[in-house]
Amino acid sequence: MQEKLQCYMCDRIDNRGIVIYNQYVCRNCELQLIKINLDELKYEFFKRKLKKMWKYTLV
Ligand SMILES: [Zn+2]
């Protein structure tokens, strides 16, 4: 028996996704989440590098 789950983000019903923070997220939204998180991580990394650069130029 396969359980059908409803996606927390897009309301699609399937059972191939994952559960994040007790919420079911379908495969499609999972991929989008990963992409968003990676972009944010990159942005955060870039921001920190820039901050460091500024520090060095100002001191
Ligand atoms: Zn979804």
PDB file of the backbone (N, CA, C, O) and the ligand in Angstrom, with CONECT records:
HET     ZN  A 101       1
ATOM      1  N   MET A   1       0.837  -1.204   0.000  1.00  0.00           N
ATOM      2  CA  MET A   1       0.000   0.000   0.000  1.00  0.00           C
ATOM      3  C   MET A   1       0.869   1.251   0.000  1.00  0.00           C
ATOM      4  O   MET A   1       1.796   1.380   0.800  1.00  0.00           O
ATOM      5  N   GLN A   2       0.561   2.154  -0.894  1.00  0.00           N
ATOM      6  CA  GLN A   2       1.327   3.390  -0.947  1.00  0.00           C
ATOM      7  C   GLN A   2       0.462   4.556  -0.487  1.00  0.00           C
ATOM      8  O   GLN A   2      -0.673   4.737  -0.929  1.00  0.00           O
ATOM      9  N   GLU A   3       1.029   5.321   0.397  1.00  0.00           N
ATOM     10  CA  GLU A   3       0.312   6.448   0.968  1.00  0.00           C
ATOM     11  C   GLU A   3       0.382   7.647   0.021  1.00  0.00           C
ATOM     12  O   GLU A   3       1.448   7.957  -0.512  1.00  0.00           O
ATOM     13  N   LYS A   4      -0.747   8.318  -0.186  1.00  0.00           N
ATOM     14  CA  LYS A   4      -0.741   9.536  -0.996  1.00  0.00           C
ATOM     15  C   LYS A   4      -0.659  10.727  -0.059  1.00  0.00           C
ATOM     16  O   LYS A   4      -1.405  10.824   0.916  1.00  0.00           O
ATOM     17  N   LEU A   5       0.244  11.617  -0.366  1.00  0.00           N
ATOM     18  CA  LEU A   5       0.439  12.789   0.482  1.00  0.00           C
ATOM     19  C   LEU A   5       0.211  14.047  -0.330  1.00  0.00           C
ATOM     20  O   LEU A   5       0.447  14.082  -1.537  1.00  0.00           O
ATOM     21  N   GLN A   6      -0.256  15.085   0.361  1.00  0.00           N
ATOM     22  CA  GLN A   6      -0.501  16.350  -0.330  1.00  0.00           C
ATOM     23  C   GLN A   6       0.643  17.315  -0.061  1.00  0.00           C
ATOM     24  O   GLN A   6       1.050  17.520   1.083  1.00  0.00           O
ATOM     25  N   CYS A   7       1.144  17.893  -1.121  1.00  0.00           N
ATOM     26  CA  CYS A   7       2.290  18.801  -0.994  1.00  0.00           C
ATOM     27  C   CYS A   7       1.894  20.068  -0.232  1.00  0.00           C
ATOM     28  O   CYS A   7       0.851  20.670  -0.488  1.00  0.00           O
ATOM     29  N   TYR A   8       2.743  20.447   0.694  1.00  0.00           N
ATOM     30  CA  TYR A   8       2.516  21.625   1.529  1.00  0.00           C
ATOM     31  C   TYR A   8       2.626  22.905   0.698  1.00  0.00           C
ATOM     32  O   TYR A   8       1.994  23.911   1.018  1.00  0.00           O
ATOM     33  N   MET A   9       3.417  22.866  -0.353  1.00  0.00           N
ATOM     34  CA  MET A   9       3.680  24.080  -1.123  1.00  0.00           C
ATOM     35  C   MET A   9       2.748  24.257  -2.318  1.00  0.00           C
ATOM     36  O   MET A   9       2.268  25.366  -2.553  1.00  0.00           O
ATOM     37  N   CYS A  10       2.476  23.188  -3.084  1.00  0.00           N
ATOM     38  CA  CYS A  10       1.690  23.362  -4.305  1.00  0.00           C
ATOM     39  C   CYS A  10       0.397  22.541  -4.289  1.00  0.00           C
ATOM     40  O   CYS A  10      -0.341  22.542  -5.274  1.00  0.00           O
ATOM     41  N   ASP A  11       0.112  21.837  -3.181  1.00  0.00           N
ATOM     42  CA  ASP A  11      -1.123  21.070  -3.011  1.00  0.00           C
ATOM     43  C   ASP A  11      -1.229  19.869  -3.952  1.00  0.00           C
ATOM     44  O   ASP A  11      -2.280  19.231  -4.005  1.00  0.00           O
ATOM     45  N   ARG A  12      -0.202  19.555  -4.671  1.00  0.00           N
ATOM     46  CA  ARG A  12      -0.211  18.386  -5.528  1.00  0.00           C
ATOM     47  C   ARG A  12      -0.193  17.132  -4.646  1.00  0.00           C
ATOM     48  O   ARG A  12       0.425  17.113  -3.581  1.00  0.00           O
ATOM     49  N   ILE A  13      -0.873  16.105  -5.106  1.00  0.00           N
ATOM     50  CA  ILE A  13      -0.899  14.872  -4.325  1.00  0.00           C
ATOM     51  C   ILE A  13      -0.053  13.805  -5.005  1.00  0.00           C
ATOM     52  O   ILE A  13      -0.371  13.362  -6.109  1.00  0.00           O
ATOM     53  N   ASP A  14       1.011  13.401  -4.351  1.00  0.00           N
ATOM     54  CA  ASP A  14       1.810  12.262  -4.802  1.00  0.00           C
ATOM     55  C   ASP A  14       2.561  11.697  -3.604  1.00  0.00           C
ATOM     56  O   ASP A  14       2.334  12.114  -2.469  1.00  0.00           O
ATOM     57  N   ASN A  15       3.436  10.765  -3.853  1.00  0.00           N
ATOM     58  CA  ASN A  15       4.142  10.164  -2.713  1.00  0.00           C
ATOM     59  C   ASN A  15       5.620   9.996  -3.006  1.00  0.00           C
ATOM     60  O   ASN A  15       6.266   9.089  -2.482  1.00  0.00           O
ATOM     61  N   ARG A  16       6.151  10.871  -3.841  1.00  0.00           N
ATOM     62  CA  ARG A  16       7.562  10.744  -4.205  1.00  0.00           C
ATOM     63  C   ARG A  16       8.417  11.846  -3.589  1.00  0.00           C
ATOM     64  O   ARG A  16       9.620  11.905  -3.840  1.00  0.00           O
ATOM     65  N   GLY A  17       7.824  12.700  -2.802  1.00  0.00           N
ATOM     66  CA  GLY A  17       8.579  13.813  -2.236  1.00  0.00           C
ATOM     67  C   GLY A  17       9.211  13.473  -0.903  1.00  0.00           C
ATOM     68  O   GLY A  17       9.428  12.306  -0.579  1.00  0.00           O
ATOM     69  N   ILE A  18       9.497  14.494  -0.149  1.00  0.00           N
ATOM     70  CA  ILE A  18      10.126  14.323   1.152  1.00  0.00           C
ATOM     71  C   ILE A  18       9.351  15.105   2.201  1.00  0.00           C
ATOM     72  O   ILE A  18       8.491  15.922   1.874  1.00  0.00           O
ATOM     73  N   VAL A  19       9.666  14.844   3.468  1.00  0.00           N
ATOM     74  CA  VAL A  19       9.028  15.573   4.560  1.00  0.00           C
ATOM     75  C   VAL A  19      10.064  16.480   5.204  1.00  0.00           C
ATOM     76  O   VAL A  19      11.090  16.024   5.708  1.00  0.00           O
ATOM     77  N   ILE A  20       9.769  17.777   5.176  1.00  0.00           N
ATOM     78  CA  ILE A  20      10.666  18.754   5.798  1.00  0.00           C
ATOM     79  C   ILE A  20       9.914  19.464   6.909  1.00  0.00           C
ATOM     80  O   ILE A  20       8.815  19.971   6.686  1.00  0.00           O
ATOM     81  N   TYR A  21      10.481  19.507   8.083  1.00  0.00           N
ATOM     82  CA  TYR A  21       9.839  20.139   9.235  1.00  0.00           C
ATOM     83  C   TYR A  21       8.387  19.690   9.388  1.00  0.00           C
ATOM     84  O   TYR A  21       7.494  20.508   9.608  1.00  0.00           O
ATOM     85  N   ASN A  22       8.163  18.379   9.268  1.00  0.00           N
ATOM     86  CA  ASN A  22       6.836  17.781   9.433  1.00  0.00           C
ATOM     87  C   ASN A  22       5.854  18.171   8.333  1.00  0.00           C
ATOM     88  O   ASN A  22       4.656  17.928   8.473  1.00  0.00           O
ATOM     89  N   GLN A  23       6.325  18.765   7.251  1.00  0.00           N
ATOM     90  CA  GLN A  23       5.456  19.110   6.128  1.00  0.00           C
ATOM     91  C   GLN A  23       5.906  18.315   4.913  1.00  0.00           C
ATOM     92  O   GLN A  23       7.098  18.214   4.620  1.00  0.00           O
ATOM     93  N   TYR A  24       4.930  17.755   4.214  1.00  0.00           N
ATOM     94  CA  TYR A  24       5.271  17.002   3.020  1.00  0.00           C
ATOM     95  C   TYR A  24       5.484  17.949   1.837  1.00  0.00           C
ATOM     96  O   TYR A  24       4.680  18.849   1.597  1.00  0.00           O
ATOM     97  N   VAL A  25       6.572  17.734   1.109  1.00  0.00           N
ATOM     98  CA  VAL A  25       6.886  18.550  -0.057  1.00  0.00           C
ATOM     99  C   VAL A  25       7.131  17.613  -1.236  1.00  0.00           C
ATOM    100  O   VAL A  25       7.956  16.704  -1.146  1.00  0.00           O
ATOM    101  N   CYS A  26       6.422  17.831  -2.339  1.00  0.00           N
ATOM    102  CA  CYS A  26       6.539  16.948  -3.500  1.00  0.00           C
ATOM    103  C   CYS A  26       7.915  17.086  -4.152  1.00  0.00           C
ATOM    104  O   CYS A  26       8.674  18.011  -3.862  1.00  0.00           O
ATOM    105  N   ARG A  27       8.204  16.153  -5.027  1.00  0.00           N
ATOM    106  CA  ARG A  27       9.513  16.097  -5.678  1.00  0.00           C
ATOM    107  C   ARG A  27       9.831  17.410  -6.399  1.00  0.00           C
ATOM    108  O   ARG A  27      10.949  17.920  -6.322  1.00  0.00           O
ATOM    109  N   ASN A  28       8.846  17.934  -7.085  1.00  0.00           N
ATOM    110  CA  ASN A  28       9.020  19.152  -7.855  1.00  0.00           C
ATOM    111  C   ASN A  28       9.423  20.328  -6.954  1.00  0.00           C
ATOM    112  O   ASN A  28      10.378  21.049  -7.242  1.00  0.00           O
ATOM    113  N   CYS A  29       8.674  20.504  -5.860  1.00  0.00           N
ATOM    114  CA  CYS A  29       8.961  21.610  -4.943  1.00  0.00           C
ATOM    115  C   CYS A  29      10.258  21.366  -4.184  1.00  0.00           C
ATOM    116  O   CYS A  29      10.963  22.310  -3.827  1.00  0.00           O
ATOM    117  N   GLU A  30      10.567  20.107  -3.942  1.00  0.00           N
ATOM    118  CA  GLU A  30      11.818  19.787  -3.261  1.00  0.00           C
ATOM    119  C   GLU A  30      12.991  20.310  -4.088  1.00  0.00           C
ATOM    120  O   GLU A  30      13.914  20.929  -3.558  1.00  0.00           O
ATOM    121  N   LEU A  31      12.940  20.049  -5.399  1.00  0.00           N
ATOM    122  CA  LEU A  31      14.017  20.509  -6.276  1.00  0.00           C
ATOM    123  C   LEU A  31      14.103  22.028  -6.266  1.00  0.00           C
ATOM    124  O   LEU A  31      15.195  22.595  -6.272  1.00  0.00           O
ATOM    125  N   GLN A  32      12.948  22.683  -6.252  1.00  0.00           N
ATOM    126  CA  GLN A  32      12.939  24.147  -6.217  1.00  0.00           C
ATOM    127  C   GLN A  32      13.528  24.667  -4.915  1.00  0.00           C
ATOM    128  O   GLN A  32      14.282  25.640  -4.903  1.00  0.00           O
ATOM    129  N   LEU A  33      13.174  24.007  -3.827  1.00  0.00           N
ATOM    130  CA  LEU A  33      13.685  24.420  -2.512  1.00  0.00           C
ATOM    131  C   LEU A  33      15.203  24.318  -2.483  1.00  0.00           C
ATOM    132  O   LEU A  33      15.887  25.225  -2.008  1.00  0.00           O
ATOM    133  N   ILE A  34      15.720  23.209  -2.993  1.00  0.00           N
ATOM    134  CA  ILE A  34      17.164  23.002  -2.997  1.00  0.00           C
ATOM    135  C   ILE A  34      17.839  24.102  -3.800  1.00  0.00           C
ATOM    136  O   ILE A  34      18.879  24.627  -3.403  1.00  0.00           O
ATOM    137  N   LYS A  35      17.238  24.445  -4.935  1.00  0.00           N
ATOM    138  CA  LYS A  35      17.801  25.471  -5.798  1.00  0.00           C
ATOM    139  C   LYS A  35      17.825  26.827  -5.079  1.00  0.00           C
ATOM    140  O   LYS A  35      18.829  27.538  -5.103  1.00  0.00           O
ATOM    141  N   ILE A  36      16.709  27.165  -4.447  1.00  0.00           N
ATOM    142  CA  ILE A  36      16.611  28.435  -3.726  1.00  0.00           C
ATOM    143  C   ILE A  36      17.655  28.483  -2.615  1.00  0.00           C
ATOM    144  O   ILE A  36      18.359  29.480  -2.450  1.00  0.00           O
ATOM    145  N   ASN A  37      17.744  27.400  -1.861  1.00  0.00           N
ATOM    146  CA  ASN A  37      18.681  27.378  -0.747  1.00  0.00           C
ATOM    147  C   ASN A  37      20.124  27.528  -1.210  1.00  0.00           C
ATOM    148  O   ASN A  37      20.921  28.221  -0.577  1.00  0.00           O
ATOM    149  N   LEU A  38      20.448  26.878  -2.309  1.00  0.00           N
ATOM    150  CA  LEU A  38      21.807  26.987  -2.838  1.00  0.00           C
ATOM    151  C   LEU A  38      22.100  28.415  -3.251  1.00  0.00           C
ATOM    152  O   LEU A  38      23.174  28.944  -2.964  1.00  0.00           O
ATOM    153  N   ASP A  39      21.145  29.040  -3.926  1.00  0.00           N
ATOM    154  CA  ASP A  39      21.344  30.417  -4.360  1.00  0.00           C
ATOM    155  C   ASP A  39      21.527  31.340  -3.162  1.00  0.00           C
ATOM    156  O   ASP A  39      22.364  32.243  -3.182  1.00  0.00           O
ATOM    157  N   GLU A  40      20.738  31.105  -2.122  1.00  0.00           N
ATOM    158  CA  GLU A  40      20.856  31.936  -0.926  1.00  0.00           C
ATOM    159  C   GLU A  40      22.201  31.741  -0.252  1.00  0.00           C
ATOM    160  O   GLU A  40      22.820  32.691   0.228  1.00  0.00           O
ATOM    161  N   LEU A  41      22.640  30.499  -0.226  1.00  0.00           N
ATOM    162  CA  LEU A  41      23.936  30.204   0.371  1.00  0.00           C
ATOM    163  C   LEU A  41      25.041  30.917  -0.380  1.00  0.00           C
ATOM    164  O   LEU A  41      25.937  31.512   0.219  1.00  0.00           O
ATOM    165  N   LYS A  42      24.964  30.849  -1.706  1.00  0.00           N
ATOM    166  CA  LYS A  42      25.969  31.501  -2.538  1.00  0.00           C
ATOM    167  C   LYS A  42      25.955  32.998  -2.285  1.00  0.00           C
ATOM    168  O   LYS A  42      27.008  33.627  -2.171  1.00  0.00           O
ATOM    169  N   TYR A  43      24.757  33.567  -2.197  1.00  0.00           N
ATOM    170  CA  TYR A  43      24.608  34.991  -1.981  1.00  0.00           C
ATOM    171  C   TYR A  43      25.218  35.391  -0.635  1.00  0.00           C
ATOM    172  O   TYR A  43      25.925  36.392  -0.518  1.00  0.00           O
ATOM    173  N   GLU A  44      24.913  34.567   0.376  1.00  0.00           N
ATOM    174  CA  GLU A  44      25.425  34.826   1.723  1.00  0.00           C
ATOM    175  C   GLU A  44      26.956  34.790   1.721  1.00  0.00           C
ATOM    176  O   GLU A  44      27.613  35.638   2.325  1.00  0.00           O
ATOM    177  N   PHE A  45      27.495  33.812   1.044  1.00  0.00           N
ATOM    178  CA  PHE A  45      28.945  33.646   0.943  1.00  0.00           C
ATOM    179  C   PHE A  45      29.566  34.865   0.269  1.00  0.00           C
ATOM    180  O   PHE A  45      30.577  35.400   0.724  1.00  0.00           O
ATOM    181  N   PHE A  46      28.951  35.280  -0.802  1.00  0.00           N
ATOM    182  CA  PHE A  46      29.421  36.415  -1.585  1.00  0.00           C
ATOM    183  C   PHE A  46      29.389  37.694  -0.747  1.00  0.00           C
ATOM    184  O   PHE A  46      30.321  38.498  -0.776  1.00  0.00           O
ATOM    185  N   LYS A  47      28.295  37.861   0.001  1.00  0.00           N
ATOM    186  CA  LYS A  47      28.115  39.042   0.837  1.00  0.00           C
ATOM    187  C   LYS A  47      29.230  39.129   1.880  1.00  0.00           C
ATOM    188  O   LYS A  47      29.811  40.188   2.115  1.00  0.00           O
ATOM    189  N   ARG A  48      29.503  37.987   2.491  1.00  0.00           N
ATOM    190  CA  ARG A  48      30.539  37.973   3.518  1.00  0.00           C
ATOM    191  C   ARG A  48      31.899  38.306   2.944  1.00  0.00           C
ATOM    192  O   ARG A  48      32.686  39.035   3.549  1.00  0.00           O
ATOM    193  N   LYS A  49      32.165  37.764   1.774  1.00  0.00           N
ATOM    194  CA  LYS A  49      33.446  38.048   1.107  1.00  0.00           C
ATOM    195  C   LYS A  49      33.566  39.532   0.821  1.00  0.00           C
ATOM    196  O   LYS A  49      34.613  40.140   1.043  1.00  0.00           O
ATOM    197  N   LEU A  50      32.480  40.106   0.327  1.00  0.00           N
ATOM    198  CA  LEU A  50      32.491  41.530   0.002  1.00  0.00           C
ATOM    199  C   LEU A  50      32.742  42.359   1.256  1.00  0.00           C
ATOM    200  O   LEU A  50      33.508  43.323   1.239  1.00  0.00           O
ATOM    201  N   LYS A  51      32.086  41.970   2.334  1.00  0.00           N
ATOM    202  CA  LYS A  51      32.245  42.682   3.604  1.00  0.00           C
ATOM    203  C   LYS A  51      33.714  42.682   4.022  1.00  0.00           C
ATOM    204  O   LYS A  51      34.263  43.705   4.432  1.00  0.00           O
ATOM    205  N   LYS A  52      34.331  41.515   3.909  1.00  0.00           N
ATOM    206  CA  LYS A  52      35.727  41.369   4.260  1.00  0.00           C
ATOM    207  C   LYS A  52      36.576  42.294   3.399  1.00  0.00           C
ATOM    208  O   LYS A  52      37.477  42.971   3.895  1.00  0.00           O
ATOM    209  N   MET A  53      36.279  42.312   2.108  1.00  0.00           N
ATOM    210  CA  MET A  53      37.017  43.140   1.170  1.00  0.00           C
ATOM    211  C   MET A  53      36.905  44.604   1.562  1.00  0.00           C
ATOM    212  O   MET A  53      37.890  45.342   1.563  1.00  0.00           O
ATOM    213  N   TRP A  54      35.679  45.010   1.896  1.00  0.00           N
ATOM    214  CA  TRP A  54      35.454  46.397   2.305  1.00  0.00           C
ATOM    215  C   TRP A  54      36.288  46.733   3.523  1.00  0.00           C
ATOM    216  O   TRP A  54      36.917  47.789   3.588  1.00  0.00           O
ATOM    217  N   LYS A  55      36.291  45.838   4.475  1.00  0.00           N
ATOM    218  CA  LYS A  55      37.052  46.056   5.706  1.00  0.00           C
ATOM    219  C   LYS A  55      38.508  46.343   5.390  1.00  0.00           C
ATOM    220  O   LYS A  55      39.105  47.287   5.907  1.00  0.00           O
ATOM    221  N   TYR A  56      39.059  45.509   4.533  1.00  0.00           N
ATOM    222  CA  TYR A  56      40.474  45.653   4.202  1.00  0.00           C
ATOM    223  C   TYR A  56      40.768  46.961   3.480  1.00  0.00           C
ATOM    224  O   TYR A  56      41.807  47.585   3.694  1.00  0.00           O
ATOM    225  N   THR A  57      39.825  47.371   2.609  1.00  0.00           N
ATOM    226  CA  THR A  57      40.082  48.600   1.853  1.00  0.00           C
ATOM    227  C   THR A  57      39.928  49.824   2.748  1.00  0.00           C
ATOM    228  O   THR A  57      40.602  50.833   2.541  1.00  0.00           O
ATOM    229  N   LEU A  58      39.059  49.742   3.727  1.00  0.00           N
ATOM    230  CA  LEU A  58      38.786  50.913   4.563  1.00  0.00           C
ATOM    231  C   LEU A  58      39.832  51.090   5.652  1.00  0.00           C
ATOM    232  O   LEU A  58      40.132  52.220   6.038  1.00  0.00           O
ATOM    233  N   VAL A  59      40.384  50.011   6.148  1.00  0.00           N
ATOM    234  CA  VAL A  59      41.345  50.122   7.255  1.00  0.00           C
ATOM    235  C   VAL A  59      42.707  50.584   6.752  1.00  0.00           C
ATOM    236  O   VAL A  59      43.640  50.734   7.542  1.00  0.00           O
TER     237      VAL A  59
HETATM  238 ZN    ZN A 101       4.718  20.591  -4.511  1.00  0.00          ZN2+
END
